[in-house]
């Protein structure tokens, strides 16, 4: 005869199948948390690369504008926009626009490839006497 023993109300008996059903749940949780950490670190790495590329593009624009302003004033030889393109090229940037103003100022825009995921970083600078 198979008689089941009744438990008092409010108490529950843990069967073997209930305990075994939780086996491996800690591993799944740890793997999930590990994936979240990897994703957050990847996003932070992409943000750092974008920031570095933007800084390099801005530096290339600053230096190109200063060199072009020197050429425009006659301090350095050459055509201002040609000199700006050469300086930008030395910094692995591309000169997008170069505008000489009548007040001995030069405005320069550069682009720099930030990588396949981030696209292009842009820098803009003006050099010359104060406006």
C-alpha positions in Angstrom: 0.0 0.0 0.0 1.1 3.3 -1.0 0.1 5.9 1.5 1.2 9.4 1.4 1.9 11.2 4.6 0.0 14.5 4.8 1.9 17.6 5.6 0.5 20.2 7.9 -0.9 23.3 6.3 1.8 26.0 5.6 4.6 23.6 5.3 5.8 22.3 2.0 7.9 19.3 1.3 10.9 19.8 -1.1 10.9 17.0 -3.5 14.1 15.9 -5.2 12.9 17.1 -8.6 12.4 20.7 -7.2 16.0 20.8 -5.9 17.5 19.4 -9.1 15.5 21.8 -11.3 17.6 24.7 -9.8 21.0 23.1 -10.7 23.0 25.3 -13.1 21.0 28.4 -12.5 24.0 30.1 -10.9 26.0 29.4 -14.0 23.4 30.9 -16.3 23.2 34.0 -14.0 27.0 34.4 -14.0 27.1 34.0 -17.8 24.4 36.6 -18.2 26.2 39.0 -15.9 29.5 38.4 -17.8 27.8 39.3 -21.1 26.4 42.5 -19.6 29.9 43.4 -18.4 31.4 42.7 -21.9 28.7 44.8 -23.6 29.3 47.8 -21.2 33.0 47.6 -21.7 32.6 47.5 -25.5 30.4 50.6 -25.5 32.9 52.4 -23.2 35.7 51.4 -25.6 33.8 52.8 -28.6 33.2 56.1 -26.8 36.9 56.4 -25.9 37.9 55.8 -29.5 35.4 58.4 -30.7 36.7 60.9 -28.2 40.3 60.2 -29.3 39.4 60.6 -33.0 37.6 63.9 -32.4 40.5 65.2 -30.5 43.0 64.2 -33.2 40.7 65.8 -35.9 40.5 69.0 -33.9 44.3 69.1 -33.4 44.9 68.6 -37.1 42.5 71.5 -37.9 44.2 73.7 -35.3 47.7 73.1 -36.7 46.5 73.4 -40.4 44.8 76.7 -39.6 47.9 78.1 -37.9 50.1 77.0 -40.8 47.7 78.5 -43.3 47.5 81.8 -41.4 51.3 82.0 -41.3 51.4 81.5 -45.1 48.7 84.1 -45.6 50.6 86.7 -43.6 53.8 85.9 -45.5 55.6 84.5 -42.4 55.9 81.1 -44.2 56.2 80.4 -47.9 53.4 78.8 -49.9 49.7 79.2 -50.7 47.6 79.1 -47.5 45.2 76.3 -48.4 48.0 74.1 -49.9 50.0 74.5 -46.8 46.9 73.7 -44.7 46.3 70.5 -46.8 49.9 69.4 -46.3 49.8 69.9 -42.5 46.5 68.1 -42.3 47.9 65.2 -44.4 50.8 64.8 -42.0 48.3 64.2 -39.2 46.4 61.6 -41.3 43.5 64.0 -41.8 41.8 65.3 -44.9 41.3 69.0 -45.6 37.6 69.5 -46.3 37.4 73.3 -46.6 39.8 76.2 -46.4 38.6 79.8 -46.4 40.8 82.8 -46.4 39.3 86.0 -44.9 40.1 89.5 -45.8 41.2 90.2 -42.3 44.3 87.9 -42.5 42.3 85.0 -41.0 41.9 81.4 -42.2 39.1 79.0 -41.4 39.9 75.3 -41.9 37.7 72.1 -41.6 39.3 68.6 -41.5 38.0 65.1 -41.4 39.7 62.0 -39.9 38.6 58.4 -40.3 37.6 57.1 -36.8 37.2 53.5 -37.9 34.5 51.3 -39.5 32.0 51.5 -36.7 32.5 55.2 -35.8 32.7 56.8 -39.2 34.4 60.2 -39.6 35.5 62.7 -37.0 35.5 66.4 -37.9 37.6 69.3 -36.7 37.1 73.0 -37.3 39.5 75.8 -36.5 40.1 79.5 -37.2 43.5 81.2 -37.0 44.4 84.9 -37.4 43.8 88.1 -35.6 40.8 88.3 -33.3 37.5 89.0 -35.0 
